[in-house]
Amino acid sequence: MKPPISGIFLAQTTASPPMRHLLHTCRALTAMLALAIPLATARAAPAEVQLTPQDTLVLQRVAAYLNSIHTMTARFSQLAGNGARSAGEMYISRPGRMRFEYDKPSPITLIADTFYVYYWDKEIHQVQQVGLKSTPAWFFLRDPINFNADSVVTGFQRLDNEVHVTVVERARPDEGSLTMVFTENPLQLRQWTVVDQQGKTTTVSLSGLQYGVALDPKLFQYNDPLARTLKEN
């Protein structure tokens, strides 16, 4: 079973005819492939949550933590709103680069290369390309991350040793929300949930996080295998 696009890569675009066929065949399995659905009717910007001075200090600490990440690797497990589960390896190189490598037998790889996100299905040799800035991944991959400038904080909770922060893009408030869960001591990203325009959710949980790892730049490059084959021939 092929996993949906990871929740952090939710985007809106117009698919080509072959890709629309691919999306149709996958739709029953996915919670996040909203690639051919028109944008929702514009609504008023959501209200910002009221933060106490202590909450503001914690949020500043969260932003500093995220901005301190230059490279990171982790195992991820993904739960779609329809109950579909998948897992794999995640690689981040800020700013702008991310890779989700799904465990076999899934043929899916997701790559962000500072400009685009590629949803690559190696089994049928098809790729969907969307602008990185139109996806929730951009929140993590931009530099610097600034909650006040970039997003509206619509939810903030401190529960036991966890901090829950919900944001929407200030420039695109209708395109869904992103909720991040951090452990507070030590401060560490553990999970995120994306809710799309239709209310569908995808939750990604992280484990085994490692920081400052030397990563091969080729991890974040999509090379069309068909083009390479034609060039070799």
N, C-alpha and C positions, 0 to 999 in steps of 0.2 A: 504494500500500500504506500503510495506516495504521500509525503506530508504536505500540508499547506505551506504557503510562504510563511516563514517565521513572522510572528506578530510584529516584530520591530520593523519589518519591511513592508507593511501595509502601504499601498499607494493607489492612486486613481490614474488610469490612462486609457487609451483606446488600442485594442489589440488588432493585429492583422488577421485576415481570414483564417490562416492556418492556426494561429494562436487562439482565436476564438473557439475553434474546434477542440483544441487542447483544454481550454478552460472549461468547456462544456462537459468533457469527459471527467474532469477532476472535481467539478462543482460539488458533487454529493459527498466528497471526501474532505472538503476544505471549509475552514471557517474564515479565511482571510483573503481568498482570491477574488477580490471585488474589483478586478482590473477593468471590467467592461461596464460597470454600473455608473450611471451619471451621478454627478455631485448632488448632494442633498440641497434642498432649498435653503438659502442663507437664513440663519437665525441670529438673534442678538448675541453678542459675546457673553460667555458664561461669567458669572460673578466670581471674583477672586475670594478665596477663603480668608477669613480674618486670622492673622497670625499674632501670637503674643511675642513680646521681645525675646523670650527663650526659644520659641519656635523659629524666629528669624535667625537666631544664632545657629541653630541646628541646620537650617536650610543652607546657610552660608558654609557651614562645615561640609555638607553634602556636595555643594558645588565645588569646593576646594578639592575634595576627594576625587570627584569625577575629572576635574581638570588636571589632577596629578597623574592620571593614567595615560601613559604613552603607548605601551604595548600590554596586552593581556591575553591569556588563554584560559579556557574553562571548558568543562563538560556542560552540555545543556540537555535538558529534557523539556519537551514541548507538549502541551495539552491544548487541543483545539476545543472550541465550544461544542462540537458534535461528538466529543469523547475520543477522537483520534489522537494517538500518542506517537511520538517519535523522539529521537535523541541523536546526539552527535557531538562534534567538537566545534568550538567557537574561537575565532582569532580576531583580535582588534589591534589596529595600529592607528592611533590618532595623530593628526586629524584625518578623517575621511575614509578610512579603510576598515573593512570588516569581512569576515568569511564564516559562513555556516556550512560545515561539511557533515551531511547526514550519514548516520551509520548504514551500512549495507543491510538488507538488499535495496534500500532506497537509492535511486540514481540521482538525487537532487543535490546540487550545490548552489549556495547563494553567495554572491561576491559584490562588495561595494568597493569602487576604485577611486573615490573622491568626487566623481561626477555622476556615475550611474550605479544602479543595482541590477545585477544580472541573475535571473532565475533560470538555472541551467539544468535541463533534464537530459542527462547523458544517455539514457536508454533510447529515447526517440530523436536525439540530436536536435533539440529545439531549445531556444533561449528567448526569454522575455526581458526586455530592457526598459527600466523606468528611471526617471531622474531621482538621484539620492535625496535632494532637498524636499521631495514630495512624500517622503517616508518618515515614520517615527525614528528610524535609525539615525536621522540627521541630528536629533536631539543629543545623542551620545557622541556623535562623531564630529560635531562642530567644535571650533576652537576660537575663543573660549566658550564654555557653557555658562550662561548667565540666566538665571530663572526670571529675573525681573524684565530683562530686555527681550528674551526670546520666547517666553511662554507665560501663560496665565496659570497660576497655582490654584486649582479648584478644590483640592483636598489635601489635608495634612493631619496625620495621626502619629502619636507615639504610643506603642503598645508593647509592654514588657521591654524587651531589648530590641525592638524593631521600630523603624521609621517608615511610614507609608506616605509617599508624595504622588499626587495626581496632577498632571499638567495637560494643557491643550496648547497647540501652537497659537501664538498671538495673531499671526497673520492668516491662519487657516483654522479658526475655531470649530468649523463644521466637520472637520475630517477625522473626528474621533479623539479619544483620550489615551494617555499613557500613564499607568500607575506603576511606580517603582517601589520595591521593598528593600530596605537596607537593614542589616544588623547595625546596632548603634555602638557597641563596644566589643570588638573593634568595628569601625565603620567599614562596611563592605556591601556591595551590590549583590543581592541574592536572588532577585526575581523581578520580572516585569509582566504586566498584563496590558494588552492593547484591546480597546473596545472600538470597533469600526462604526461607520455611519449607520449601519443596520442593527447595531447592538450586539453583533457577534464578537466573541472574545477569544483571544489566544494568550495563554500564559506560558512563559519560558522561565524555568528555574535553573540556577547555576550552581556548580559545585567544582571543587578543585581549582579555584582561581589562582593564577600565577601572574605576577606583574614583572615588567622590565625584561621580558623574554626577547631574545634576538629572533626576529621573524624574517623569513625570506620574502622580499618584495614580490616575488612571483606568486605568492599565495593570493594576492589581491589583484591579479591580472586575469582577465578572461581572454583566452585565445581560442578563436573559432577553429575547432578541429577540422571542419570541412575546408576552410580556407587554407589551413596548413597542408592538408592532403593535396589540394589542387596545386599549391606552390611546389610541393615536392615532386609532383608528376609533370 
